[in-house]
Amino acid sequence: MESNAYICDTGSALDPDTPVFLNEPDSERFDCKFLCGNPLKTGRACARKPSQPDTHHPTCHLVPQICLREFFNQYLIIRLLENIAE
C-alpha cells in the first residue's frame, strides 16, 4: 500500500490537513499491519495528518477506492509472477 502513496495523495485545497499514508519503513516501524490490518480486507491503512508532528503515532484511515484497486492490481501481478517462477 505504501508504495502506492503517490496515487493515494488525497490532499485537497479544501482540506490541507487530509491524511497522508505512511511509506513502507514508517508503516513497519509503527506496526501498521497490526494496527489497521490488511488494507485489502479492512479498507484502512496508517496515515498521519500534516498538522501532526512526526513523533505522533499514525492512525487508521479509509483508503480511497482508486488506491485499493491499484494496490490489488500490483499485488495480483506479484503473486502471478511468483507462481510462474515456481
Secondary structure per residue as TSV (DSSP state, phi and psi in degrees):
chain	resnum	aa	ss	phi	psi
A	1	M	-	360.0	-42.1
A	2	E	G	-64.4	-31.4
A	3	S	G	-67.8	-16.1
A	4	N	G	-99.9	17.0
A	5	A	T	-57.4	-31.7
A	6	Y	T	-64.8	-30.2
A	7	I	T	-77.4	-32.3
A	8	C	T	-90.0	14.7
A	9	D	-	-70.8	95.5
A	10	T	-	-97.5	17.3
A	11	G	-	-54.0	144.4
A	12	S	-	-137.8	142.4
A	13	A	S	-64.8	-25.9
A	14	L	S	-75.0	-30.6
A	15	D	-	-137.3	89.5
A	16	P	T	-67.8	-7.4
A	17	D	T	-102.5	27.7
A	18	T	-	-65.1	135.2
A	19	P	-	-57.2	144.6
A	20	V	E	-113.9	126.1
A	21	F	E	-71.0	145.3
A	22	L	-	-72.5	155.3
A	23	N	-	-81.8	173.1
A	24	E	H	-61.2	-47.7
A	25	P	H	-59.9	-42.2
A	26	D	H	-67.3	-37.2
A	27	S	H	-60.7	-42.1
A	28	E	H	-69.0	-40.6
A	29	R	H	-62.4	-37.6
A	30	F	T	-94.0	7.1
A	31	D	T	53.5	49.9
A	32	C	H	-64.6	-28.1
A	33	K	H	-61.5	-39.6
A	34	F	H	-73.6	-41.8
A	35	L	H	-65.3	-47.2
A	36	C	H	-111.6	-12.9
A	37	G	-	79.4	-171.8
A	38	N	-	-75.7	120.8
A	39	P	H	-55.2	-30.8
A	40	L	H	-68.1	-26.9
A	41	K	H	-94.3	-39.0
A	42	T	H	-96.4	-22.3
A	43	G	S	72.1	15.8
A	44	R	E	-128.7	151.7
A	45	A	E	-149.3	161.7
A	46	C	E	-70.0	135.1
A	47	A	E	-150.3	163.0
A	48	R	E	-135.3	139.2
A	49	K	-	-76.9	143.0
A	50	P	T	-54.9	-27.4
A	51	S	T	-75.8	-13.4
A	52	Q	S	-84.0	142.7
A	53	P	-	-68.8	157.2
A	54	D	T	-59.7	-24.7
A	55	T	T	-80.9	-11.3
A	56	H	S	-74.0	133.1
A	57	H	-	-67.5	138.6
A	58	P	-	-70.6	164.4
A	59	T	E	-127.4	167.5
A	60	C	E	-80.4	137.0
A	61	H	E	-134.7	149.1
A	62	L	E	-62.9	138.2
A	63	V	-	-95.3	130.1
A	64	P	-	-57.9	146.9
A	65	Q	H	-56.5	-37.6
A	66	I	H	-61.5	-35.6
A	67	C	H	-68.6	-42.8
A	68	L	H	-64.4	-40.2
A	69	R	H	-62.2	-46.4
A	70	E	H	-65.6	-41.0
A	71	F	H	-61.1	-45.2
A	72	F	H	-61.8	-44.5
A	73	N	H	-61.0	-44.9
A	74	Q	H	-66.7	-40.3
A	75	Y	H	-63.2	-42.9
A	76	L	H	-62.4	-43.7
A	77	I	H	-61.7	-43.7
A	78	I	H	-61.6	-45.2
A	79	R	H	-63.3	-41.0
A	80	L	H	-63.0	-43.4
A	81	L	H	-64.6	-37.5
A	82	E	H	-64.1	-41.6
A	83	N	H	-66.7	-37.4
A	84	I	H	-66.4	-37.9
A	85	A	H	-70.7	-20.6
A	86	E	-	-76.6	360.0
